[in-house]
């Protein structure tokens, strides 16, 4: 594990959170492309992969937000 500690301006932190939020939206949107009435195993694997990635990004966003409250 690599641990980083750095300081961002409020504007940079806000931009980083926006970038992560956009990536979460994109991952969830891509997952919906594979959802259909007769999903194959590959379709399900794609949906699961994009949803796991969205969950990871959400956790990352929370870490940024938590770090944003430290002084």
C-alpha positions as CSV (number, residue, x, y, z in Angstrom):
1,X,0.0,0.0,0.0
2,X,1.2,3.5,-0.8
3,X,0.0,6.3,1.3
4,X,-0.2,9.8,-0.1
5,X,-0.7,13.0,1.9
6,X,-1.1,16.3,0.1
7,X,-3.1,19.5,0.2
8,X,-5.5,20.7,-2.4
9,X,-7.1,24.1,-2.7
10,X,-10.8,24.2,-2.3
11,X,-11.2,24.6,-6.0
12,X,-8.9,21.7,-6.8
13,X,-10.7,19.4,-4.3
14,X,-14.0,20.4,-5.8
15,X,-12.8,19.7,-9.3
16,X,-11.4,16.3,-8.2
17,X,-14.7,15.4,-6.6
18,X,-16.5,16.4,-9.8
19,X,-14.2,14.3,-11.9
20,X,-14.8,11.3,-9.7
21,X,-18.6,11.9,-9.7
22,X,-18.5,12.0,-13.5
23,X,-16.6,8.8,-13.7
24,X,-19.2,7.2,-11.4
25,X,-22.0,8.3,-13.6
26,X,-20.1,7.0,-16.7
27,X,-19.5,3.6,-15.2
28,X,-23.2,3.3,-14.2
29,X,-24.3,4.4,-17.6
30,X,-22.0,1.9,-19.3
31,X,-23.4,-0.8,-17.1
32,X,-27.0,-0.1,-18.4
33,X,-25.9,-0.7,-22.0
34,X,-25.5,-4.4,-21.1
35,X,-28.8,-4.8,-19.3
36,X,-31.4,-6.5,-21.5
37,X,-34.2,-9.1,-21.1
38,X,-32.0,-12.0,-22.2
39,X,-28.6,-11.2,-20.7
40,X,-25.7,-13.5,-21.4
41,X,-23.0,-14.3,-18.8
42,X,-20.7,-11.8,-20.6
43,X,-23.4,-9.1,-20.3
44,X,-23.8,-9.9,-16.6
45,X,-20.0,-9.8,-16.1
46,X,-19.8,-6.4,-17.8
47,X,-22.6,-5.0,-15.6
48,X,-21.0,-6.4,-12.5
49,X,-17.6,-5.0,-13.5
50,X,-18.9,-1.5,-14.2
51,X,-20.9,-1.6,-10.9
52,X,-17.8,-2.7,-8.9
53,X,-15.9,0.2,-10.5
54,X,-18.6,2.7,-9.6
55,X,-18.6,1.4,-6.0
56,X,-14.8,1.8,-5.9
57,X,-15.0,5.3,-7.2
58,X,-17.7,6.1,-4.7
59,X,-15.4,4.9,-1.9
60,X,-12.6,7.0,-3.4
61,X,-14.8,10.1,-3.4
62,X,-15.7,9.5,0.2
63,X,-12.0,9.4,1.1
64,X,-11.5,12.7,-0.7
65,X,-14.4,14.2,1.1
66,X,-13.2,12.9,4.5
67,X,-9.8,14.3,3.8
68,X,-11.3,17.6,2.9
69,X,-12.7,18.0,6.4
70,X,-9.3,17.6,8.1
71,X,-7.4,20.8,9.1
